[in-house]
Amino acid sequence: MTDTKTNENTGSKAPTHIVYQVRDGGQKGFWTRMGVAWAHKDGKGFNIQLEGIPLDGRLTMRAASEAK
């Protein structure tokens, strides 16, 4: 079994994506971090770890940035 949580480009176990809940709220909306995701090595899927369950809005997954 391969470790799908390892970022192939950096060799790091840092997540490749951040998962947010987005609720409507004017022009920009309200973004709440809900979890993280790791891309599979074959590029055909993700392992997603949520820290909560959104009750409304939508989930959006964005590439994790190097700068924090």
URWOFEN-V960151 format. One record per run of one state. SS is the DSSP state (hx for helix, st for strand, lp for the rest). FROM is the first residue (numbers start at 0). TO is the last residue. If there is no record, write none. Layout:
ss->SS from->FROM to->TO
ss->SS from->FROM to->TO
This chain:
ss->lp from->0 to->5
ss->st from->6 to->6
ss->lp from->7 to->10
ss->st from->11 to->11
ss->lp from->12 to->15
ss->st from->16 to->22
ss->lp from->23 to->28
ss->st from->29 to->38
ss->lp from->39 to->44
ss->st from->45 to->49
ss->lp from->50 to->56
ss->st from->57 to->62
ss->lp from->63 to->67
